[in-house]
Amino acid sequence: MKRGLVRIAKRLAGRPAIPKASTTGPLIGYAAHLTGSPKGRALLSYLPEPLRQELAGQPENEFSNRGVIRSLGRALNELDYLVDIVSWDDTSYQTNDRYDLLIQHGGVNYETLRPFLKPSGTLIYFSTGSYWRYHNAAEKRRFAAFDRRHGFQPSYDRLITFSEEKVDHDANGIIALGNDVVKETYKKFPRVYNLNLASYPDPHAGNIAKSHTDTKNNFLFIAGGGAIHKGVDLAIEAFRGLRQHLYIMAYVEPEVQKVYAKDLERANIHFIGPTEMRSAAFYEAMSKCSFAVLPSCSEGQPGSIVEALNNGLIPVVTRDVHLSVNNYGFLLKTASITEIRKTVQAAANLDSQDIVRRARKAHQVTLKQHSPELFVSTLKSYMQKIVKETSK
């Protein structure tokens, strides 16, 4: 998204990067989940196309970006709002209407849309990741570290170039994807709520029952675009010389692939590339691995990792992935190459029964804490709280 906006994070995005720009214009009067007459008007800046697809009866199985916007539309309808949706980058939108609620995503068209909010209306900023200054600083540190190791710096891959400071400051409330840790990045703002990303039910998540005897040495790096931001470089370097195997199911920019050309030919490193979610190739990669590794520097909550949990993979992630791994996963404190190596080896050396327990827990966590129903109900609760507090 956006930055959540999908920055063309090739299929499996983490922070949903930056959604593709709209090509079909606003969607006016969305009411698919209204059960009576609307009691208010809401303007939503994000992505119109997934809602058009929903109205056309097209099913959806990818939650990041597309499922999120469908959930936002549903939540607003169920709160009795008639909804107009414009693309996050639409700076030409004009209307004579005035809205009771504005849900803003990104800062690109905030100045365009803000005048359409009633003086008594509520502004909610919906964020798919960390506070933008925190996010950018984290990415710059990662690229500087890459430069120190390799003597050159590729182009930034997920830098937020349009300021979100004003909309963050003006918002009556901020809703951000992630666990409680993501709230810390917005600590200077008074009213911030966080929620877990969801995953659509997957009846074909068939590797939950595997013994893990043959897969406990296999780790899946699954992510969207932004290889260095996501930490593919750290993962590759950490797996050099290990007996454990790294499977890379992600888009890796050509200039980064060039740096690691020899590594990608190693017997224990397998480059799959970007893969359609829930395709045969997707499930094949899931079935080969017991763990999912993502040493990212800043996220909301990666849809790729939530999908991996749904398939029973045990997470090995940084704190900035904003996923609570508690008693089943592994949290990387520094994301150093040395720490990743040691954690990978420790995870692979677990007793197979412990790995089975952790895998089942990962799947259970997805069903309980990352369901679409919980996502919508939590959204509704937060929106109601912010509107109520604004009207005091």
C-alpha positions in Angstrom: 0.0 0.0 0.0 1.4 3.4 -0.7 3.6 3.2 0.2 0.7 1.0 0.9 0.0 2.5 -2.2 1.4 -0.7 -4.1 4.6 0.4 -5.0 4.4 -2.3 -7.4 5.5 -4.8 -5.1 5.1 -7.6 -7.5 2.2 -9.6 -6.2 3.2 -10.4 -2.6 3.7 -7.1 -0.9 4.7 -6.5 2.6 3.9 -3.0 3.5 1.6 -3.1 0.8 3.9 -0.8 -1.1 2.2 1.8 -3.2 -1.0 0.7 -4.9 -1.0 1.1 -8.6 -2.4 4.4 -9.8 -6.1 4.4 -10.7 -7.0 4.3 -14.4 -10.8 4.3 -14.2 -11.6 7.2 -12.0 -13.6 7.5 -8.7 -16.3 5.1 -7.6 -19.3 7.1 -6.4 -22.0 5.8 -4.2 -20.6 2.5 -3.0 -23.4 0.8 -1.0 -22.8 -2.9 -1.4 -23.2 -3.6 2.4 -25.7 -0.9 3.3 -28.8 -2.4 4.9 -30.9 0.7 5.1 -30.8 4.4 4.3 -27.3 6.0 4.8 -26.9 8.2 7.8 -23.7 9.9 6.5 -21.3 10.3 3.6 -17.7 9.1 3.6 -14.9 9.8 1.2 -12.2 7.1 1.0 -8.8 7.8 -0.7 -7.2 4.4 -1.6 -8.1 2.1 -4.5 -11.4 2.1 -6.4 -10.8 -0.9 -8.6 -11.1 -3.8 -6.1 -14.5 -2.5 -5.1 -15.5 -2.3 -8.8 -14.4 -5.9 -9.1 -16.4 -6.8 -6.0 -19.5 -5.3 -7.5 -18.9 -7.3 -10.7 -18.8 -10.5 -8.6 -15.1 -11.2 -8.9 -13.8 -13.2 -6.0 -10.6 -12.2 -4.1 -8.0 -14.2 -2.2 -5.2 -11.6 -1.8 -5.9 -9.4 1.3 -3.1 -6.9 1.0 -4.4 -3.8 -0.7 -7.3 -5.4 -2.4 -8.8 -7.1 0.6 -8.1 -4.1 2.7 -10.0 -1.7 0.5 -12.9 -4.2 0.3 -12.9 -4.3 4.1 -12.8 -0.5 4.4 -15.8 -0.2 2.1 -17.7 -2.9 4.0 -16.9 -1.4 7.4 -18.1 2.1 6.3 -21.3 0.7 4.8 -22.0 -1.3 8.0 -21.6 1.9 9.9 -24.3 3.4 7.7 -22.0 5.5 5.4 -22.6 5.9 1.7 -19.0 5.8 0.3 -17.2 7.5 -2.5 -13.8 6.1 -3.3 -11.0 7.9 -5.2 -7.5 6.7 -5.9 -4.7 7.7 -3.5 -3.0 9.7 -6.3 -6.1 11.5 -7.7 -5.4 15.2 -7.3 -8.1 16.2 -9.8 -11.2 15.0 -7.9 -13.9 17.6 -7.7 -17.4 17.4 -6.1 -20.1 19.6 -4.7 -20.7 17.1 -1.9 -19.4 17.5 1.6 -18.5 14.5 3.7 -19.0 13.5 7.3 -15.9 11.3 7.3 -12.7 11.3 5.3 -10.5 8.2 5.3 -7.1 9.4 3.9 -4.3 7.0 2.8 -1.0 8.6 1.9 -0.4 12.3 1.6 -0.5 12.8 -2.2 -4.0 14.1 -2.6 -4.7 15.2 1.0 -4.8 18.9 0.1 -7.2 18.2 -2.7 -9.7 16.2 -0.6 -9.5 18.0 2.7 -11.8 20.9 1.6 -14.6 18.4 1.0 -14.8 17.4 4.6 -17.5 19.2 6.6 -16.2 21.5 9.4 -17.8 19.1 11.9 -16.5 16.0 10.0 -13.9 13.5 11.1 -10.5 12.9 9.4 -9.0 9.4 9.9 -5.6 8.6 8.5 -5.3 4.9 7.4 -1.7 3.8 7.4 -0.3 0.6 6.0 3.0 0.9 7.9 5.2 2.8 10.2 5.2 6.6 10.6 6.7 7.9 7.3 9.8 9.5 8.8 10.6 6.4 10.8 10.1 4.3 7.7 12.4 6.4 5.5 15.1 6.6 8.2 15.0 2.8 8.5 15.3 2.3 4.7 18.2 4.8 4.5 20.1 2.9 7.2 19.6 -0.4 5.4 20.9 1.1 2.1 23.9 2.7 3.8 24.8 -0.6 5.4 24.6 -2.3 2.0 26.8 0.4 0.6 29.4 -0.2 3.3 29.5 -3.9 2.5 29.5 -3.7 -1.3 30.8 -0.3 -2.2 27.7 1.0 -4.1 24.1 1.9 -3.3 21.2 0.8 -5.5 18.2 3.0 -5.9 15.9 3.3 -2.9 13.1 0.8 -3.3 10.4 1.8 -0.8 11.2 5.4 0.1 8.1 7.6 0.8 8.7 10.7 -1.3 5.5 12.6 -0.6 5.2 14.0 3.0 2.5 12.6 5.2 3.3 15.0 8.0 0.3 17.3 7.6 -2.3 14.6 7.3 -0.8 12.8 10.3 -0.9 16.0 12.3 -4.4 17.0 11.2 -6.0 13.6 11.6 -8.5 13.0 14.4 -7.2 9.5 14.6 -4.7 7.2 13.0 -5.3 3.5 12.2 -2.2 1.6 11.4 -1.6 -2.0 10.3 0.6 -4.0 12.7 0.9 -5.0 16.3 1.4 -2.6 19.3 5.0 -1.9 18.2 3.8 0.0 15.1 2.0 2.5 17.4 5.4 3.4 18.9 6.5 4.9 15.6 3.5 7.3 15.8 4.2 8.1 19.5 4.1 11.9 19.0 0.5 11.7 17.8 -2.3 11.5 20.4 -4.8 9.0 19.0 -3.3 5.9 17.3 -4.9 2.5 16.9 -3.3 -0.6 15.4 -4.8 -3.8 13.9 -3.6 -7.0 12.4 -3.7 -7.6 8.7 -6.0 -10.4 7.6 -5.7 -13.4 5.4 -8.6 -14.9 3.5 -9.5 -18.5 4.4 -7.5 -21.0 2.4 -8.9 -24.5 2.1 -5.8 -25.6 0.2 -3.3 -24.7 2.9 -2.2 -28.3 3.0 1.2 -28.4 4.6 -0.1 -27.9 8.2 0.1 -31.7 8.9 3.5 -32.4 7.5 6.1 -34.0 9.8 8.7 -31.3 9.1 11.4 -34.0 9.2 12.3 -33.3 5.6 11.6 -29.5 5.7 13.1 -28.3 9.0 16.3 -27.1 7.2 14.4 -25.0 4.7 13.5 -21.3 5.1 11.3 -19.3 2.7 12.0 -15.7 2.1 8.6 -14.5 0.9 8.0 -10.8 0.1 7.0 -8.3 -2.5 9.2 -5.7 -4.1 11.9 -3.8 -2.3 14.6 -6.5 -1.8 17.0 -4.6 0.4 14.3 -2.9 2.4 12.9 -6.4 3.0 16.4 -7.8 3.8 17.0 -10.3 1.0 20.6 -9.3 1.0 21.0 -10.0 4.7 19.3 -13.4 4.3 21.5 -14.4 1.3 24.7 -13.4 3.1 23.5 -15.2 6.3 23.0 -18.5 4.4 26.4 -18.6 2.9 28.1 -21.8 4.0 25.1 -23.1 6.0 23.7 -26.5 5.5 20.2 -24.9 5.7 18.5 -23.9 2.5 17.0 -20.5 1.6 14.2 -20.3 -1.0 13.6 -16.8 -2.3 10.0 -16.3 -3.5 10.1 -12.6 -4.2 10.9 -9.9 -6.7 14.5 -9.0 -6.5 15.6 -6.0 -8.5 18.1 -6.8 -11.3 20.8 -4.6 -9.8 20.6 -6.6 -6.6 20.5 -9.9 -8.4 23.7 -8.9 -10.1 25.5 -8.4 -6.8 24.5 -11.8 -5.6 24.8 -13.7 -8.9 27.3 -16.2 -7.5 25.2 -16.7 -4.3 22.1 -17.4 -6.3 24.0 -20.3 -7.9 24.9 -21.9 -4.5 23.4 -25.3 -3.8 21.6 -24.1 -0.7 20.0 -20.9 -2.2 17.1 -21.3 -4.6 15.7 -18.3 -6.4 12.1 -18.8 -7.3 11.1 -15.2 -8.0 7.7 -13.5 -7.8 4.9 -16.0 -7.7 1.2 -15.7 -7.9 -0.3 -16.2 -4.5 -2.1 -19.5 -4.0 -0.9 -20.9 -7.3 0.6 -24.3 -7.7 4.1 -22.9 -7.5 3.1 -21.0 -4.3 1.9 -24.1 -2.5 5.0 -26.1 -3.7 7.3 -23.6 -2.1 5.2 -23.6 1.1 5.3 -27.4 1.2 9.1 -27.5 1.0 9.8 -25.2 4.0 9.2 -25.2 7.8 10.1 -21.5 8.3 9.5 -18.1 6.8 12.2 -15.5 7.2 11.8 -11.8 6.7 14.5 -9.4 8.2 12.7 -6.3 7.0 13.5 -2.8 8.3 9.9 -1.3 8.3 6.5 -2.7 7.6 2.9 -2.4 8.5 2.4 -6.1 8.7 3.4 -8.1 5.6 0.7 -10.0 3.8 3.3 -12.4 2.6 4.2 -13.5 6.2 0.5 -13.7 7.2 0.0 -16.1 4.3 3.0 -18.1 5.4 1.5 -18.4 8.9 -1.7 -19.5 7.4 0.2 -22.3 5.7 1.9 -23.3 9.0 5.3 -21.8 8.4 7.1 -20.5 11.5 8.1 -16.9 11.3 11.7 -15.6 11.7 11.2 -11.9 11.6 12.4 -8.5 12.8 10.6 -6.4 15.4 9.8 -4.0 12.5 7.7 -6.6 10.8 5.2 -5.8 13.6 4.1 -9.3 14.1 3.7 -10.8 17.6 5.4 -14.2 17.4 5.3 -14.9 21.1 5.7 -18.7 21.8 5.9 -20.0 18.3 8.2 -17.8 16.2 11.6 -16.1 16.4 12.2 -12.4 16.8 15.4 -11.0 15.3 16.6 -8.2 17.6 19.3 -6.6 15.4 18.8 -8.3 12.0 22.6 -8.6 11.7 23.9 -11.3 9.4 25.4 -13.1 12.4 22.2 -13.0 14.3 20.2 -14.3 11.3 22.7 -17.2 10.9 22.5 -18.2 14.6 18.8 -18.0 14.6 18.4 -20.1 11.5 20.7 -22.7 12.9 18.9 -22.8 16.2 15.5 -23.0 14.6 16.5 -25.9 12.3 18.0 -27.8 15.3 14.7 -27.8 17.2 13.1 -31.1 17.9 10.6 -32.0 15.1 7.8 -32.3 17.6 8.5 -28.7 18.7 8.5 -27.6 15.1 5.1 -29.3 14.5 3.7 -27.5 17.6 5.0 -24.2 16.5 3.6 -24.7 12.9 0.2 -25.5 14.3 0.3 -22.5 16.5 1.2 -20.3 13.5 -1.9 -21.5 11.7 -4.1 -21.1 14.7 -2.9 -17.6 15.2 -3.8 -16.8 11.6 -7.3 -18.1 12.0 -8.0 -16.3 15.3 -6.1 -13.1 15.0 -5.9 -12.5 11.3 -9.4 -13.3 10.1 -11.3 -10.9 7.7 -14.2 -10.8 10.1 -12.0 -9.6 13.0 -10.3 -7.1 10.6 -13.7 -5.5 9.7 -15.1 -5.5 13.2 -11.9 -3.9 14.6 -12.0 -1.3 11.9 -15.6 -0.5 12.7 -14.8 -0.2 16.4 -11.9 2.2 15.8 -13.8 4.3 13.4 -16.7 4.6 15.9 -14.3 5.6 18.7 -12.6 8.3 16.6 -15.8 9.8 15.4 -17.3 9.8 18.9 -14.2 11.5 20.3 -14.2 14.0 17.5 -17.8 15.0 18.2 -17.2 15.7 21.9 
